[in-house]
Amino acid sequence: MNIHSECIPCTINSYLRLAGTGVVPESQQEPILRLLLDDLARIDYGQSPPVLGRRMHRLIREFLQNPDPYHLIKKKYNLMMMERYPEFEGLIKASGDPFNTAIRLAIAGNVIDSGPQQQLDVTETIERVAGARLAIDDSRQLRRDLEQADSLLYIGDNCGEIVMDKLFLSCINVKRKYFAVRNSPVINDATLEDANTTGMDKVAEVITTGDDAPGAVWESVSGEFRDIFRNVDTVISKGQGNLEGLLDIPHESIYFLLVTKCDLIANRLGTRKGEFIVKKGGAKS
């Protein structure tokens, strides 16, 4: 999926919202914005949208001389969700359909995102998604594919949300499970440190995308990631950034789990912003 003109103001607004959180000191907000605007004016529209996030956050990290400006925010969300782990685990175990409950919790966790303009309340969304109609619901087909699969690649997204992914992976009985995180810090996306902190290595083999884009950009992911992606029986891709990078990449059994966070993606999927999605993908979806 390529960059559209709508992605440019979205990137600028994401930066302005970030500046308002205090991650970027007030004295440095204007010079960084000027650098960002100059960079966006020269961007190659033939790239995937997560490239915009990668370029912006590399610029911020370099200007601030801080390799991980979101470290405290990520730690906060991981701790908050780990404290609720027994609660969520109890909901799944008490459910008449643990798989369905776990996948809905995993989708609800996708609201924990410091990138998009629209921020959604985590607790409210978890409660709402429990009984909500999914705008696109290919979860039955996903369940059937997983029952026949020997290997699974689960591509993670954000901190905090990774705890819900761990719960969902615990409900999936597949012989070999991989969980992919970012190779180095970008926004609040999960990295190896976050996977270790939340115990993800107890339920899956943790790998990285080999890249610091806030999404799996096919052109810049590692050879290891590509090989695993091509050879596993099933792929689960979490979040909008991963969808933007992989929507047009062929795989016989790939599923996108997310909350739609912008009109561009919602329109591409035939839904509305803020809706819950389990979509089977493939070549040229």
C-alpha positions, 0 to 999 in steps of 0.5 A: 500500500502506497503513501497517499496525500492524506498521509501527510497532514496525518503525519504532521498532526501526529507530531503536533499531538506528540509535541503536546505530550511533553516528549519533545521539549517546547524549545525544540518543537519548532525546529523539529517541525521545520525539519519534518515539513522539509522532509515531507515535501520531498517524500517518495509517494511510492513507499508504504505509509509506515515509512513516514513514521520511520523517517519522522521518529528517526528525525526526532530521536536524532535531534533529541539525541535520545534513542527511545523518547517513549521509554517511560510511556511504554513501561507504563502501558506494559505495567498497566496491562500486566497488572490486569493479566490475571483479570483478562486470563480469567475472562478467557477461561470463564468464557464459553468460547475462549478463542473468540474472547481472546481474539476480541481482547487482542483487537481491543488492545490495538487502541494502545497507540501513541501514533494516530491522531485519534486516541481511544480509551483502553478500558472502554474499548475492551468492554465494548469489543467484548460484545460488539459486531466486527465490521469484518469478521473472518475469525471463523476461517482464521480458527480453521486455518490455525487448527490445520497449521503447524507454524504461525507468525504473529506480527506484534504492534504496540506496548501494552497491547503485547500483553493481549497478544500473549493471551491470544497466543496462549489460546492457539495450539500451533506447534511452532509460533513466532512473535515479531517485534520492531528491531529498535525503538520507534514510538510505543511499538514493542521491541525485544525488551518489551517482549522479555518484560511481558514474558512473550518468550514463554509462549512464542519464539520472539524475532524482529522485523529487522527494521525500525518502521512502525509497521512491517515494510516489506522492502526493508524487513530482514531476510530472516523475517521474509523467510519466516513470513513466506514459509509459515502456514499462517500469519496474524498481523496486528495493527494498522501499520502492519496492515499498511506494509503487508496488505498487498503482500501475497500469502495464502493464509494471512489475517489482519487484526486491528481497530481502523484509525483513519478514514483512508484505511477504513475506506480501503477496507470498506468500513468506518474509522474506529471499527473492529476488524479480522480480515483475511488478506492475500495478494492484492487485497 
